[in-house]
Amino acid sequence: MAAGSKQTSGHIDDLIRAFEHRDGLRATDVANELVTEGSTEAVLNAAADHAPANSIAMNVLVETLDAAGIVHRFAGAMLLDRASVDDVAQDSLISIVESINSFSGDSKFTSWVHTIVQRRVVDYLRRQRESTPLNEEESPTTRMSSMIAARTTVRDALAKLPELYRVPVVLRDIEGLPYGEIARRMERSQGTVKSQISRGRAIIADMLKNRDSGTDNER
C-alpha cells in the first residue's frame, strides 16, 4: 500500500475512533485534514456509516457536504436560478438527514446524494408547476404556502434551537452568508461561529432523525 494510502487509512481510523468516543472537536479536525488531503469522499463514506446512530458523525457529514459545496453543485447542474438551487439544496440536506438509514454503503455516498438531489429537483419543479396560477382563484398566499411546505419541518426545528445556535445557523443555512460575514455581524470569532453552527446543525439533525418516533433530543 502506498504511503499516502496508508496515511489516509490511518486518518479514517482516527475519525472513526473520534465518532465512537463522541469527540466532536477531534472528529472535525481529522475530517478537515482528510478533506485537505483530497479524501472528501472517504470522510463522507465513514460519516454516513456512523451517522444513523451518532450525532457527531451526522454533524461531520453535514458540515463536509456544506463545505465542499457538493449538494449545491449537483443542484446547480440541473437548475439555472440561484434561488431555486438554494431551495433545492436545503431540501436535499434535510432529506439526506432524514433518510440516512437508507444508505447501504453499496455505492459511493456522493452517488446516493446525487440521486436524492435529483428527486428534490423533480419535486421542486413539480411544486413550481402546481403553484403556477391557472385562474384568478389561486391567490399568492396559496402558492407561497405550497412552496414553503417542504421546509416547515426544519424551520420548526430551528425555532427550538437556543438563540446561541439558532442565529448563526439561520444566517448560514437560510440566508447563505459566508462564515466571515456571520462572524462580523455577531462580533464573534470565525472559529466560534463555525463551532456554534456545527453544534446547531447536530441538534437539528437529532430532532429531524427522531421526529417520527416522537422523541426529542434537544439539548
Backbone hydrogen bonds, N-H to C=O, Kabsch-Sander energy under -0.5 kcal/mol:
donor,donor_aa,acceptor,acceptor_aa,energy
6,K,2,A,-2.5
7,Q,3,A,-2.4
8,T,4,G,-2.4
9,S,5,S,-2.6
10,G,6,K,-2.4
11,H,7,Q,-2.2
12,I,8,T,-2.4
13,D,9,S,-2.1
14,D,10,G,-2.0
15,L,11,H,-2.5
16,I,12,I,-2.6
17,R,13,D,-2.3
18,A,14,D,-2.1
19,F,15,L,-2.1
20,E,16,I,-2.5
21,H,17,R,-2.2
22,R,19,F,-1.3
23,D,18,A,-2.6
24,G,22,R,-1.0
27,A,23,D,-2.4
28,T,24,G,-2.4
29,D,25,L,-2.3
30,V,26,R,-2.7
31,A,27,A,-2.5
32,N,28,T,-2.5
33,E,29,D,-2.0
34,L,30,V,-2.4
35,V,31,A,-2.5
36,T,32,N,-2.3
37,E,33,E,-1.5
38,G,35,V,-1.5
39,S,34,L,-2.9
43,V,39,S,-1.9
44,L,40,T,-2.5
45,N,41,E,-2.6
46,A,42,A,-2.3
47,A,43,V,-2.8
48,A,44,L,-2.7
49,D,45,N,-1.7
50,H,46,A,-1.1
51,A,47,A,-2.2
53,A,50,H,-1.3
54,N,50,H,-0.5
54,N,51,A,-0.9
58,M,54,N,-2.0
59,N,55,S,-2.3
60,V,56,I,-2.3
61,L,57,A,-2.4
62,V,58,M,-2.5
63,E,59,N,-2.7
64,T,60,V,-2.5
65,L,61,L,-2.3
66,D,62,V,-2.4
67,A,63,E,-2.9
68,A,64,T,-2.3
69,G,65,L,-0.8
69,G,66,D,-0.7
70,I,65,L,-1.3
73,R,69,G,-2.3
74,F,70,I,-2.4
75,A,71,V,-2.5
76,G,72,H,-2.8
77,A,73,R,-1.3
78,M,75,A,-1.4
79,L,75,A,-1.5
85,V,81,D,-2.2
86,D,82,R,-2.5
87,D,83,A,-2.2
88,V,84,S,-2.6
89,A,85,V,-2.7
90,Q,86,D,-2.2
91,D,87,D,-2.4
92,S,88,V,-2.6
93,L,89,A,-2.2
94,I,90,Q,-1.9
95,S,91,D,-2.2
96,I,92,S,-2.6
97,V,93,L,-2.2
98,E,94,I,-2.6
99,S,95,S,-2.2
100,I,97,V,-0.8
102,S,99,S,-2.2
103,F,100,I,-1.6
104,S,102,S,-0.7
111,S,108,K,-0.5
112,W,108,K,-1.6
113,V,109,F,-2.5
114,H,110,T,-2.3
115,T,111,S,-1.6
116,I,112,W,-1.8
117,V,113,V,-2.7
118,Q,114,H,-2.3
119,R,115,T,-1.9
120,R,116,I,-2.3
121,V,117,V,-2.4
122,V,118,Q,-2.2
123,D,119,R,-2.5
124,Y,120,R,-2.6
125,L,121,V,-2.7
126,R,122,V,-2.2
127,R,123,D,-2.5
128,Q,124,Y,-2.4
129,R,125,L,-2.3
130,E,126,R,-2.8
131,S,127,R,-2.0
132,T,128,Q,-0.6
132,T,129,R,-0.9
138,E,135,N,-1.3
139,S,137,E,-1.0
143,R,139,S,-2.0
144,M,140,P,-2.6
145,S,141,T,-2.3
146,S,142,T,-1.7
147,M,143,R,-1.7
148,I,144,M,-1.9
149,A,145,S,-0.9
151,R,148,I,-1.5
152,T,149,A,-1.4
155,R,151,R,-1.8
156,D,152,T,-2.3
157,A,153,T,-2.0
158,L,154,V,-2.5
159,A,155,R,-2.0
160,K,156,D,-0.9
160,K,157,A,-0.8
161,L,157,A,-0.6
161,L,158,L,-1.2
165,Y,162,P,-1.6
166,R,162,P,-2.8
167,V,163,E,-1.8
169,V,165,Y,-2.0
170,V,166,R,-2.7
171,L,167,V,-2.4
172,R,168,P,-2.0
173,D,169,V,-3.2
174,I,169,V,-0.6
174,I,170,V,-1.6
175,E,170,V,-2.4
177,L,171,L,-2.7
182,I,178,P,-2.1
183,A,179,Y,-2.7
184,R,180,G,-2.0
185,R,181,E,-2.6
186,M,182,I,-2.4
187,E,183,A,-0.9
188,R,183,A,-1.9
193,V,189,S,-2.3
194,K,190,Q,-2.6
195,S,191,G,-2.2
196,Q,192,T,-2.5
197,I,193,V,-2.5
198,S,194,K,-2.5
199,R,195,S,-2.4
200,G,196,Q,-2.5
201,R,197,I,-2.5
202,A,198,S,-2.1
203,I,199,R,-2.1
204,I,200,G,-2.3
205,A,201,R,-2.8
206,D,202,A,-2.0
207,M,203,I,-2.2
208,L,204,I,-2.9
209,K,205,A,-2.5
210,N,206,D,-1.9
211,R,208,L,-0.8
214,G,210,N,-0.8
214,G,211,R,-0.9
215,T,210,N,-1.1
